[in-house]
Amino acid sequence: MTLEEECRLSYYREIAVLNEEHRVSLVQHGESGRIYVKKVLSVYDPAVFRYLREHHVSRTPVIYEAVESADGLTLIEEYISGQTLREVLEERGILPEEEAYRLAADLCRILCELHAAVPPIIHRDIKPSNIMITPEGELRLLDMNAAKYYRQAARDTQLIGTHGYAAPEQYGFGASDVRTDIYSVGVVINQMLTGHFPNEQMAQGRLGRIAERCVRMNPEERYPSAAALLAVLCGNEEDASVGPENAQAGKAFSQKPAGGGQKAGNDGWRSFLPPGFRSGNPAIMLFSAMGYLLMLSVILDYRGERNASDPDWAGQVGMTLAVLLPVLFMGNYRNVQERVGLNRVENRFLRWLLILAGDVALFFLAVLVLMILDAVF
């Protein structure tokens, strides 16, 4: 590390630790006040980070500093807020097929750019926790820590990646190439559709068969490139092994760019459905319908202090707010929790406490409106 590099890094003041084990923290620039992510890597490919700093790959964090020292490689990266795909799946269980098409296609577009480097850059750690969905609905691929240049006939000598998402060749059975990332994409697709790894439960339908080809043990049997997989996802190219049915659905949803009017977790018209009806799960929808009918009966029965034969329309409006607002907030309707910044709260217990506090505040606000309406009308 040169004196100039040491001076540049000194401008970044640590304000929070994100992951102590992996030495990841939030830092703030002393002059601009902007927030960044600081990482200190002990295992890395310096040539990859030199390339990524000089040639930013779209929809990945911008690298502002990459400084080597005896302690490792210190990175200063763009801070990207949002929900990881892992958090989305934990909250929702599984995703509708059309949404999985779109997210898989967006992921492939990023890989097309990474793999277009000369030689290709292999990410090697694609998993839901490394995929961020921003409040604007854009998909971002994080953590290039395991990335390396493809070197022909260079067998992997150690596992760099995550168990369950890493391709067989990452365990020393061969050399990582672009098809290594294809394998991980297939695992992610399967998890979006089933909530399970392929060896536990394989997804059905056309997209499930696409995922099955991605995760084949022999790299020669997988899609040869991210571009080839993207073409099949978008319905622009047929794959005899997966069949043509529903290809039009893939074309309709996967070709929409990230942030192009569809938020992650809000696939088109489904985003306007109330909580409980967006999952597509019949059991959840049935229980939700019963809950909403119960709420409707409470609202319609409300009469305030008036005669039972005289409907209290003003009071019913207030009661509707008192019942519905907490439900919509708890159910994250139209990404309301992200809009108020709750997605930035790392501690899951604290985030749920804040959600409950928001529900209570909304209820009492609605009760106040109810009292005002009752008094005025």
N, C-alpha and C positions, 0 to 999 in steps of 0.2 A: 504494500500500500504506500503510495507516494504521499508527500506532505499535502499536496493539493487535494488528493482524494480524501485524506483524513479530515481536511478542513471542510470539504463539501458535506461529508457525513455528519460533522459536528452540528450542522444546522438543524438536524432532525432530532427532536426531543421525544422520548418515549412517553406515551400517555396511557397506554393500557397493554396488558399482555393477553394475546389471543390464544396462544398455545405455547406453554412454557417448555414442554418436552421437545417440540420441533423448532423452538426459538423464533416464534412469529409474534410480532407486536404491532400495535398501532403507534405511529409517530406523527408529530406535527412539525411542519417547517417553521423555523423561528421567524422568518421574514414575511412569508406569504400567509401563514396561518393554515395552509391547506393540510388535509389529513392524507397520510399514505400508509402502506403496509411495509413493514421491514421484516426481512427474512435473513437468517444466517444459515447457509447450507454447508454441510460437511461432505456430501456426496453429490457431484454435479459434473456436467460437461461444460467447461468454460467456453468452448467454441460456440455451443448452442446459445448461450446467453449473450455472447457478443453479437451474434446474428440477430437475435430477437430484439436487442436494444436498438440496433441500426435499422432493422426491417420489421416494424410492428405488424403483427398478424391481427387482422380484424377480429373483434369480439374476444380478445384476450387482454389481460391487464397490461397497460403500458409500463415498460421498465425504464425508470429514470436514472438509476444508478446500479452498477454491477461492479463491485470492488473486491478484488481478491486480497487476502492477507493470510497470515499463519493460522488464523482462526477459522478460515473457510471463505466462502463467497457471500458478501453482504449485498442484498438486493433491496432497492427502494422501488416499490411498485405502486401502481394506481390502486386506490381503495375503491372497491365495487360493492355497493350495498345491494341488498335483496335477500331472497330465500334460496338456499341450495335446493337442488332437486331432491336430495335426501329428506329435507324438511318438508317439502311439498308432499312426498310419498308417505311420510310418517303421519301427516295430517289427513290425507285423503285416501290412503290405502293404495288404490290403483288409479290410472288415468284412462279416460275414454280413448278408443283407438285412434280417432282423428287427431287428438292432441298429441299422442305418442308419435304419430307420423310426422307432425310438424316439428316437434322437438328433436327427433332423430335426424330429420333433414337439416335443421339448423346446425346440429353438431357436425354432420358430414361436411357442411360448407366450410366450417372452421378447419376441419382436418384436410380438406382439399388444399387450402392455402398452406398449412404446415407441411404437408407432404410434397408441395410444389417446390420447396427449397432444394438446393443442389449442394450436397446430397439431401434426400428427404429427412425431415425431423420427425421422429416417432415420439408421441407423447408418453405412452407406456403406463399411464395411471388415470385412465378415464373411468370415472365412477360418479354416482349421484352427488357425493359431497364435494366433488371438484367441478360441478356444473352449477352455475349461479343464474337465477332468474331475477333480473332487476325489476324495480317497481314499474318501469316503463314497458316491461314485457320482453326485454331482450335477453337472449341466452348468451352467457359468457362461459368460456372454458378456462378454468384456473389451474394453478400449480403445475408449472413446467419443470418441477424439481427433478423428475425422473426422466425427462426428455433426453434423447440422444440422436446423433446423426446415424443414419443407416450406413453400415459398413458391410459390404458383401463378404459372406462366409465367416463373419466375426460372431462366433457362438456366444450367447449370453452366459457369463460365468457366475452371476449372482442374481437373486430375485430382486428387482427394483420394480415396485408396483404394489398392488393390494391383492391379497388372497381372495379368490372368487371372481375377480375382474381380470386378473392377469392371464394372458394366453399361455398355453403349454410351453412354447419356446422360451418364455421368460423364466422358466424353471430349469433351463439348461438343455432343453431338448432341441434347440436350434437357435437360429439368429433372428432377432426381432427385425421386422420390416413393417411396411404400411399395413399389412394384414393383421399384425399384432393389435393395432388400434381398432381394426374392424371387429375383432373378437370382442373387445371390451364394449364396443357400441352395441353388439348383439346382446350382451349381458344386461346392459342398461335398458334396452328396448324390452327385454323379457321382464325386468323388474317393474317397468312402467305399466305393463299389461297384467302382471300376475302378483307382484309384490314378492316374488321368489327368484332364486337363482335357477338357471336352466336345469341343473342336476336335481333340483327339488320339484319343479313344475315347469313344463314348457308351455308357452303361450300358444293359443290356437289361432286359426284364421290365416289370412294372407300375410299379415305383419308378423305373426308368430312363426310362419315358415321362413320369412326373411331372417328373423332373429336366429332360427335354427341353423341356417346356412352360415351365418356370421360366426357361430361358436363351434364350428366343427374342429376336431382335433388337428386334422391335417390342414395347414395353411393353404395348400393348393386347392382345396375344396371350398374355401371361403370366397367372398367377392374380392376381385384382384385389387381394387382401389376404392377410396372413399367416393370418387367420382362415379364409379360403376354402381356402388350401393345407393348413392343419391339419385341416380337415374331411375333405379327400380323403385325407390321410395316415392318418387314424384310421378311414377306411372309413365315416364317418358321412354322406358325400355322394359320389355317383357322378360321375365325370368321363368323359364319352363318349370323350374323346380318349385316355384311358389304359386303359380297359377295367375290368371288375369283378373279373377273376381275381385271386386272392390278396388281395383287399380285406380279408378276414377276418383275414389275418395282420397287415396293417397295423393293424387295430383292436386286435388282441390285444396287440401290442407297443408301439405308439406311445402308447397311452393310459396306460401305466404311468408315473407321475411320476418325475422324476429322484430317485435315492436311495431309491426305493420297493422295495428288495429286490433290484434288479439293478444291479450295478456296471458302470461303463463298461469295456468290454473283457471283461465276464463276463455274457453274455446267458443268464440262467436256468440250465437244466441243463447247458449247454455249459461253464459255469465250473468244473464238477467234473471235466471231462475232463482228462487229463494233457497237458502241453505237446506240441504237434505235432498234436493232434486238435481244437483249438478253432478253427483257421482255416477248416476246411471244404475246404481245398485237397487234392485227391486225391494229388498227388505228395508233398506234405509229410507227409500222413498215412501213405502207404506207407513212406517212409523212416523215419518215427517208429516205425511198427509193427515194422520190422526191427530198429531199435535197441533197442526194449523187449524183443523176443524174445531178442536177444543178452544183454541184462542178466539176463533171467530164467534163461537157461541157465547164466550165471556163478553166479547165486545158488543154483540147484538143485544145481550140481556142487560147491559148497563143502562140504568135510567137516572143515575144521580139522585137528586132529592125531588125529582118531578114525579108526577102521577104516572103509574105504570102504563097508562094508555097514551101517554104523550112522549114519544121517542125523544131522547135527549141527543140530538145530532152533534152538538158541540162537544158534549161529554164523551160521546163515542169516538170522536176524532182524537181527543186526549187519551182515551183508553187504548186506542189503536197504537198510538205512539208509545205508550207505557209498555205495551206487550211486545210490539214488533221491533222497536229499535234495539233493545238488548239482544234479541235473537239474531238480528242482522249483523250486529257487531261481533258477537261470539262466533257466528258462522263465517266471518271474514267476507261479507258480501261485497262484491266489486273491489276486492283487495283493500278494504277500508283500514285494516290493521297496518298494512304497509304504508298507506298514505299518511298515517299519523306517526310513523317511525318505529312501530313496535318490532319490525323485522330486524332493527339494528341492536336489539337487546339480546346478547349472546346467551345469558342464563335462561334456560327454558322455564324453570320454576318462577323466576322473577317476571318473565314475559306473561305467564298465565295469571299471576297475581295482578299485573297491570291490566290484562284483558278483563278480569273479574271486576277490578275497580272501575274500569270504563263502563262495564255493564250496569253497575250500581249507580254511577253518575248519570247515565242516560235514563235509567228508570226514574230517578228522583227528578230529573229535568222534565221528563214527560208528565210526571205527577203534578209538578208545578204548573205546567201548561194546562193540564186537566182542571186544576183548581181555578186558574185564571179564566178559562173558558166557561166553567160552571158559574163563576161569579158574574161574568159579563153577559152571558146569554141565558 
